[in-house]
Amino acid sequence: MSNNILKNAKKLKKQDLKSITGGISGKHDLSLCGCSCSGSVTGPWYCVQYIGCPQVYTCNSEI
């Protein structure tokens, strides 16, 4: 891996941290999110914003 990613990085000051927006806000409980056997996201409406499920997800399959 190259270190080019950090080439232009700078340490944030306390004031800079206050201006950062985004992330999870509110009372979203991600423990309610999951995947169904068909590969669909299950749980409250906001789950699709935070998790993704595999296209094919099998439950209780014996291999």
N, C-alpha and C positions, 0 to 999 in steps of 0.2 A: 504494500500500500504506500501511496505517496503522501507526503506531508503538505502538498499543495492546498489542501482544504483549509488548513490552519494558517496559511501564508498571510492572509489579510485579516485574520482574527484580531480582535482587540478586547481587552478586559473591560467589562461594563462597570460603570460607577453606580452608586446607590440611586442617583437621580435617573439614570438610564433604565434601571429595572422598573421604576414606577410607571414608565411610559409604555411598557410591553403590554399588548392586548392579545386576546385569543385564549385558546385552551378550553378546558372544561369549566363552565361557570354554572352556578345554580346548584340544585340538589340532584344531579344525575347519578343514580346508583348503577354503576356498570356491572355489578354483580347480578343484576336482573337480566343481563343480555346473554344470549347464547345462540346456538345454531340448531336448526331442526334437521331431521334425517334427510330431507330433500336438499339441504344446503342453504336454506333461507335463514336470515337473521331473525331471531325471536326476541321478544321483550318489548319494552316501551318504545315509542316512536323515535327517540334519539339514538337508539342502539346502532342503527345503520350508519350513523355519522362516525362512530368510534370503532366498530369491529367489522370484519369481513369474514365470510364463511367460504370454505372450499366449494367449488362447483358441485362436486359429488362427495357427499358426506354420508357414510353408512353407519347406522346404529345397530348394535348387537350383532355384528356380522362375525361369523365363525370362519377363521382362516385355517 
